[in-house]
Amino acid sequence: MSGNAPKSIRSEESFDNNGIIVLKESTVTSIDYNNKSVSIDGKEPLSYDKLLIANGVKNRIPNIEGLNSVSYYTLRNKQDYSNIN
């Protein structure tokens, strides 16, 4: 990492201490909003209380079936993080 890399909002230890699972470079194949479950290519399905989909450097709303029927936020920076919390 270069010295100019952005700092993480939270440390890996903070994620672990708060029961947050971070999956990098994973492909979500479906989301069951009613049962709060995510199917991931090549992995066991995961259940969730709150779901964050980080899909790259630029904020874009993915074309996910049913997304328009649930509440969601985009997250790009610490101010967005503060607004969500």
NORKALIN-V772282 format. One record per helix or strand of 3 or more residues. SS is the DSSP state (H for helix, E for strand). FROM is the first residue (numbers start at 1). TO is the last residue. If there is no record, write none. Layout:
ss=SS from=FROM to=TO
ss=SS from=FROM to=TO
This chain:
ss=H from=12 to=17
ss=E from=28 to=32
ss=E from=37 to=40
ss=H from=67 to=69
ss=H from=78 to=84
